[in-house]
Amino acid sequence: MIRREFISLAAAFPLAGGTALAQTTGPLVPLRVASAPDEDVLGALWGQSSGIFRRYGLDVRLQAMNSGAAVGAAVVGGAIDIGKSSLVSLITAHTKGIPFVLIAPAGVYNSKAPIVGLLVKKGAQIKSARDLNGKTFSVPSLNDQYSIAIKGWMDQRGGDWQSLKFLELPNSAVPQAIEDNRVDAASIANPILSEAIASGKVDMIGRTFDAIGSHFIQACYFVTADFATKNRDVVERFSKAIAESGAYCNAHHAATVQLLSDFTKVSPETISHMTRTEIGTTLDPRELQPVIDASAKYKLIASAFPAREMIAPFLR
């Protein structure tokens, strides 16, 4: 998620992420990787637990952080080698000159297996985009991927997104906020989406991420440009390992339930019954461009740019 503190925290650190890890002694190269406890970090989780990373000569130590903002600040400051964050926050960082480069995909949105839904209170008589004009939406952060998708969804269905009000709330607080009439609607992802629907207290009336595209990368692993330059071989091995791990995870959902539960603290039962996030295996610029274009359309960034600019040069 993009956060206001993403830029301010990052600015508090010197650029210290360029140590040449290839010089580390021993058969395995240690890598410090961090992510918020999201499902789309599963590629790294499985790569670590299954031994895939070790086969690529990497000793990955995965750490959970509270937000993408904290991950970004840690990467800039050199406390973490590789971070995982939402694509929107990385797009914003790119346009502000923060030297991040993408090295592997994490989560992919697929409209054929949607993981994000637009919720309203059960019985609220809200059925369409027009019914939501002037209403208050909850978003994890103002001008994040959720708010961009909401605006696009309203646009495409005859609503007036400029009439909307936005309130920042963590996704975990959204179901109760809707029930208490603090907000009228919210777009949230699994597993909280599945838990909220199962409660019987909300109705789902749309799939807002479809407004961005039918299939696009929504989160990525990233490093500083300096780190990538000094550790090209390590970065390439990490990228290949993530692709292999992601392909396994997409084909073996049951095998990853407990692993994901341990990292996210979501119950295995909830994970077993929800639509699972597609884990990315290819860093395709065409899968990044829809999010960049939507960010420009709704003025999160001044103008669109080619997605290839964000990818580490040797991975393009």
Secondary structure by P-SEA (a helix, b strand, c coil): ccccaaaaaaaacccccccccccccccbbbbbbbbcccccaaaaaaaaaaccccccccbbbbbbcccaaaaaaaaaaccccbbbbcaaaaaaaaaaccccccccccbbbbcccccbbbbcccccccccccccccbbbbccccccaaaaaaaaaaaacccccccbbbbbbcccccaaaaaaccccbbbbccaaaaaaaaacccccccccccccccccccbbbbbcaaaaaacaaaaaaaaaaaaaaaaaaaacccccaaaaaaaacccaaaaaccbbbbbbcccccccaaaaaaaaaaacccccccccccccccccc
